[in-house]
Amino acid sequence: MRRIIYILLLSVIVFSSCSEYQKLLKSDDYGQKYKRAVQYYNDEDFTRAFNLFESVRTVYRGTSKAPTIAYYTAYCSYGQGDYIIAGDLFDNIVHTFPTASYVEECMYMRAYCYYLSSPNFRLDQAETNSAIESFQLFINRYPASGRVVEANKYIDELRDKLAYKEFEAAKSYYDREKFKAAIVSLQNCLKDYPESRHREDVIYLLFSSRYELAVHSVEKKKIERYNEAREEYLTFIDEFPESKYAKEMEKKYKKLDEYLSSLNVKK
């Protein structure tokens, strides 16, 4: 019985709260709307807070409350998990209220929201690139900020995602035995992302692509391509002497060496 009474009381409270919110949303009492929006925000009821802030935004345009409303609205979107919208709203604050006290924070949050909306590496990476660009702009503008270390960490993570996307594209060429295309793609990956944590995998696949291209070449191109594969091995083993790929690559290297030796080709 007590449980039923509790549920009924809770239903009445919820209904009353909804009714109060709906009335407030339709009212012209903008001061009360703003006050309740802040209260909803502090209670982490971001949907209601957002709607109320939006309903007073145009009324307070050009006043001292305008940047604060914009700030709350951006964080409401962030609190609801609408990171792309939140990022755009933080960006709007940076451009619309450049002298506001929280511009540094908003500039960082703009980048962070784009970081959170960065998708799986297989998908379009527009948000990833926007996040990298925004973090870099933040670092350039606030080099002494306490958030710079974090911003650099996120940039490295995002660039690593782009590097892996490029590596996977090259690997798909390799898997389809399009070795020339794989080589070009892997070289671009090394050029664009020299510090990637996938560097070892990239150079390994570059050697493997050169090796397969050499082995399957016509006779007149074999010497040149065997030498290129051999040089790729030496580059790799110099940088990664303890690599998990070392034994496999050494076997292929010996085959390259034996072929070149059999032709008395200078090493």
Stockholm file with secondary structure:
# STOCKHOLM 1.0

chainA/1-267         MRRIIYILLLSVIVFSSCSEYQKLLKSDDYGQKYKRAVQYYNDEDFTRAFNLFESVRTVYRGTSKAPTIAYYTAYCSYGQGDYIIAGDLFDNIVHTFPTASYVEECMYMRAYCYYLSSPNFRLDQAETNSAIESFQLFINRYPASGRVVEANKYIDELRDKLAYKEFEAAKSYYDREKFKAAIVSLQNCLKDYPESRHREDVIYLLFSSRYELAVHSVEKKKIERYNEAREEYLTFIDEFPESKYAKEMEKKYKKLDEYLSSLNVKK
#=GR chainA/1-267 SS CHHHHHHHHHHHHHHHHHHHHHHHHHCSCHHHHHHHHHHHHHTTCHHHHHHHHHHHHTTTTTSTTHHHHHHHHHHHHHHTTCHHHHHHHHHHHHHHCTTSTTHHHHHHHHHHHHHHTCCCTTSCCHHHHHHHHHHHHHHHHCTTCTTHHHHHHHHHHHHHHHHHHHHHHHHHHHHTTCHHHHHHHHHHHHHHCTTCTTHHHHHHHHHHHHHHHHHTSCHHHHHHHHHHHHHHHHHHHHHCTTCTTHHHHHHHHHHHHHHHHHTTCCC
#=GC SS_cons         CHHHHHHHHHHHHHHHHHHHHHHHHHCSCHHHHHHHHHHHHHTTCHHHHHHHHHHHHTTTTTSTTHHHHHHHHHHHHHHTTCHHHHHHHHHHHHHHCTTSTTHHHHHHHHHHHHHHTCCCTTSCCHHHHHHHHHHHHHHHHCTTCTTHHHHHHHHHHHHHHHHHHHHHHHHHHHHTTCHHHHHHHHHHHHHHCTTCTTHHHHHHHHHHHHHHHHHTSCHHHHHHHHHHHHHHHHHHHHHCTTCTTHHHHHHHHHHHHHHHHHTTCCC
//
